[in-house]
Amino acid sequence: MVEGVLRYYVTALCFVVALYQDLPVLVQQVLTFVAGPYAVPTALAMSLVVYWFGGKTMADRATGQRAVLRGLMAACVAGGLAVSVGLAWQRWTSELQVVEGWACWRGLPSGCPAAAVGFALGATFWRWNWRQGLWICAATGMWIVAQACCGVRYPLDALVGTVLGVIVGWSLGSISWLDRPLGVFIRLARWLMLA
């Protein structure tokens, strides 16, 4: 059964990579740039800085800061869960040796921490301001799809990371008792002139 699941993973990746190779060269270059480790993560980090310091009034700024803090907590939890899923999957499939000769083999699958972190941020921000959440989810989605097209990630790993991120982000975004400790943290940051 495990070998069948792994074959499905590898077949999906081979299909996506074959589609990628049929694209025009300019589109391939754009996808390669988007799939890289700099463009989208930098844009997401900069958007968090903008949301942290943005807002017309002090109440708007505090709301944005609470959303940033919730998003960072959700991102840490979702990323940790994605890594844990990957470690559990690798431990479960450690006895398999037949897979090394498969075409498009990129190693054992695992949850995609990049998708988990990005979609956790997006889902958390969606509860605060759906436009910002949509922007973060769209940027993360483009990043993950580009990575799958370039053969960096298995498409199903991205799906697992996305599901984990959305569930964790939506859940942490809805916990109302977090407002009090987050407010204390924000007041401390203001006292230290960081907010």
N, C-alpha and C positions, 0 to 999 in steps of 0.2 A: 504494500500500500504506500509506504513512504517513497519508494522508487517511482511509483506512478505520479505522486504529487510533485516530486522533483522533475520528472519528465514534463509535466504540464508547465511548471515554472520556466524551464529552459525553452520549451516550444514557444511560449508566449514571448520570451525575450528575442528568440530568433526571428519571429514574425515581425516584431517592432523594428528590429535592426535592419531587416530586409526592406521594410517600407522606408526607413531612413535613408538607405543607400540609393533608393530610386528618386529621391528628392533632388532638386537643382542644387548646385554647389553653394550658391548664396544662402539658400535656406539652411543647408547643412552648417555653414559657418555661423549663422545666427543662432541655431540650436546649440552648437558647441559653445558659443559664448554664454548663452543663457544657462546652460548646464554646468558651467564652471562654478568654482567655490567662492566667487567674489561678487558678481553683479547683484543677484537677488538677496543674498544674506546682508550685503551692505545696505541695500535699499530698505530691507526690513528693519535693520538696526537704526538707520537714520529716521525712519518713520516713528519708531519708539521714542527717539529723542524729541522729535517734533511734537508728538502727542503728550510727552511729559511736560514740556514747557509751553504748550499751546493753550489756548482758551482766552476768551475775552474778559471773563471775570474770575475772581478767585475760586468761586464754586465750580465753574466750568473746568478750571485747571485742576482742582482737586478730583473731579470726576474722571478726567483724563488720566491723572496720575494713579488713581485706584485701578483703572482699566489696564494701564501698563503693568502695574504690580501683579494684578491677577493674571495677565497674559504671560508674564515671566514665570510665575509659579506654575501655571498650566504647561508652559513649554518645558520646564525642568521635569515635571512629573511625566509628561507624555514622552519626552526624549528618553528618560530612564526606563519607562515601560517598553519602548521600542527596542532598546538595547537588551533588556531582560528577555523579551520574546526571542530576539536573535540568539542570545546565549542558550536559552532553553532549546530552541530548534537545533542548534549545532550540537548540543549534548545528546539530544534524542537521535540525531542522524549520524553520530560520530563513527558508527560501525560500517557505513556504506563506503565501498571503494569502487563501485562500478561506474560512477558518474564522471570521472576525470576525463574520459575520452569523448564526451558529448560535445557536439558543436554548440557554440554560444555559452559554454559553461563559464560562469564568473564566480565560482565558489558557492558555498552553501548560502541559501537564502536567509534573510533576517528581516526584522521590521525596519523600516526606513526611518531613522531618527530625524532626518531633514523634513520629511513630510509630517511626522508627528509634531515636531516643534512648530513648523509654520502653520499647520492647520489648528493647533492648539491656540496659537496667538490669534489667528483669524476668527475662530469660534468665540473666543473670549471677547474680542473687540466687537464682534457682531452683536452681542448682547448690549454693548454700550452705544455703538453707533454703527448701523449696518453698512454704511458706505465704506468706512474704514475697514471693517471686517471683510467685506467683499473684496476690497483692494488687496488686502493681505492674503486672502485665500486664492485670488486670481494669480498673484505673483508667485505664491508657493506652488500652485498647480502648474504654471508654465515651467517653473524650475524643475519640478519632479518629472513632468512629461518629457522635457528636453533631456533629462538624465536617462530616462528609460529609452528614448529614441537613440541616444548616443551609445547605449549599451552599458552604461555605468551601473544602473540598478535594474533589478527585476521589476517588471510592472506590478506584479502581485505584492512585492515588498512595499512598493509605494502605496498600494491600496490598504495594506495592513497599517502602515504608518498614518495614513489619512484617517482611517476609522478611529484609531487610538487617539489621535490629536483632536478630532472633533468631539469625541465623547468626553475626554478630559477637559478640554477648553470650555465646552458648553456647561459641564457640571460645575467646574470651579467658578465660572462666570455667574452662576445662579445662587451660590452660597452667600446668604445675606449676612451671616455673623462675621464674615471676613472684613466687613467694612470698618469695624472698630479697630482691630490691630493694624489694618492698612492705614487708617487715619493717624494712628500713633506714629507709624513709620514716616508718613508724609510730614507730620509736624516736626519730627526729628530732622528730616531732610531739609525742611525750611530753616530750622534753627542753624543747621550747618551750611546754609546758603546753597543747597543743592536742588532746590525746587522753587 
